[in-house]
């Protein structure tokens, strides 16, 4: 969702019981948004300057506390609303899935004729209401070490990821931190310094850990590492390697159905591996730990990335036994839920599949899901045309390159791009290759700033004329073609209305397969018949073959309502032909 597009989602939807995740990569953006909402809700505000000693952590804590206060106030106001009058309180229950116990109670109460009984049950039901979670996301590998006023590296607890974690840990939130984008031992070790990540005397964990993982092996390794420190994983969140929003961390050709199948078959192994290690840690500290297995919650296994219909959701929950699903990109077209400016919202609504693509714009060097015609793309081209490419790098969250400098700089910065382009120009590589390499360098853009610009424009903090908005939707958004109300999108997810997407939309498993074949084709055109690189592609092809076998099996099953299984079969046949063509050169 980027740094800005869900920055205030809890303020928008948490009082209605909907969970959301805030990125806390950009503490400076958090500070601007805090000032905005402090004014709107008449909350005392005092600026935390960039010069503050622990400013990054303090800004994040202050913002999260402000969000918590606003959500709690909105939720208490909602609870005071009358029921069965079309109020926001009624909306809270109507948005719940049909099988939810609270919704069943709500429907039961609505059928009661006796006023006294009704009021009694309404009070009981109101006491059971809870707001949606205010979770946060930290990209574990976005962890630059900061310099002090003398340009000397600060100690590790002031690194970007550690400071963000401290900001969350010191907040009043009782929610979860989602750790994504790789395994960072330094950050994982730092988790153990905060008591809120452990059980208290009542057995409750105030702040929980969610790991976004690419496969079962990753879940097992990371879970064990944390378990040795007594830290429990509340949820493993599986994401498609390519069919997702934001950065795309491609697997070695392991398609999502294969990954989900392994989790389904081995999920008990996770708990069996972690539990003894966690108990041993608690014993070493003299802390109490639940003695009965029934008192210990097992880690939830959830999935996200490219889900677009209720039928696909049902397959994930029923056939693959997932505990839940995550929906992101479609909500970018729900103004009630996300913070997207009008220009970008219109761009998303009009975008077809050809406008959504895997790009090379990220300074991290990782494929990045992008949209053509964004304000960021326009601005980047304008800088190139003026002969002044690159960013001034005002925030520096993605600094990582030391090719030309002692201290890391960002590959989207003007400093790096000028140096790199000159190096390419002075090299002895063929002119055509020079142009290709220079194009790759100049494609990098300032995501630190641009991913937050749309939210600032939407909230009126920044003028639309500033432009530069970046957004990172998954390709699934191509099939959603207008703005939607929150109720429309939720009802679409739960299959309570006519589908918002056409029946011809390819199945999420089919789309992921096409993206992997596209990815392999692109790589094959870059490796110049290098034997070692071809071996990697051959390995990916073998893994894809296994995934396609499973996809074909799924395509023969009975479809859930609105599930386009036929597209899986036809897609597998076509992509097998494409793979044969790609690998014919090695025969």
HELIX and SHEET records of a PDB file:
HELIX    1   1 UNK A    9  UNK A   13  1                                   5    
HELIX    2   2 UNK A   14  UNK A   16  5                                   3    
HELIX    3   3 UNK A   27  UNK A   40  1                                  14    
HELIX    4   4 UNK A   55  UNK A   79  1                                  25    
HELIX    5   5 UNK A   88  UNK A   95  1                                   8    
HELIX    6   6 UNK A  101  UNK A  110  1                                  10    
HELIX    7   7 UNK A  115  UNK A  127  1                                  13    
HELIX    8   8 UNK A  156  UNK A  158  5                                   3    
HELIX    9   9 UNK A  160  UNK A  169  1                                  10    
HELIX   10  10 UNK A  185  UNK A  191  1                                   7    
HELIX   11  11 UNK A  195  UNK A  197  5                                   3    
HELIX   12  12 UNK A  216  UNK A  227  1                                  12    
HELIX   13  13 UNK A  256  UNK A  285  1                                  30    
HELIX   14  14 UNK A  293  UNK A  295  5                                   3    
HELIX   15  15 UNK A  310  UNK A  314  1                                   5    
HELIX   16  16 UNK A  315  UNK A  319  3                                   5    
HELIX   17  17 UNK A  329  UNK A  333  5                                   5    
HELIX   18  18 UNK A  342  UNK A  350  1                                   9    
HELIX   19  19 UNK A  353  UNK A  355  5                                   3    
HELIX   20  20 UNK A  375  UNK A  385  1                                  11    
HELIX   21  21 UNK A  414  UNK A  426  1                                  13    
HELIX   22  22 UNK A  431  UNK A  443  1                                  13    
HELIX   23  23 UNK A  447  UNK A  458  1                                  12    
HELIX   24  24 UNK A  464  UNK A  466  5                                   3    
HELIX   25  25 UNK A  475  UNK A  479  5                                   5    
HELIX   26  26 UNK A  486  UNK A  493  1                                   8    
HELIX   27  27 UNK A  508  UNK A  524  1                                  17    
HELIX   28  28 UNK A  531  UNK A  555  1                                  25    
HELIX   29  29 UNK A  566  UNK A  583  1                                  18    
HELIX   30  30 UNK A  584  UNK A  586  5                                   3    
SHEET    1   A 7 UNK A  20  UNK A  23  0                                        
SHEET    2   A 7 UNK A 134  UNK A 139  1                                        
SHEET    3   A 7 UNK A 176  UNK A 180  1                                        
SHEET    4   A 7 UNK A 208  UNK A 213  1                                        
SHEET    5   A 7 UNK A 233  UNK A 239  1                                        
SHEET    6   A 7 UNK A 300  UNK A 304  1                                        
SHEET    7   A 7 UNK A 324  UNK A 326  1                                        
SHEET    1   B 2 UNK A 356  UNK A 359  0                                        
SHEET    2   B 2 UNK A 368  UNK A 371 -1                                        
END                                                                             
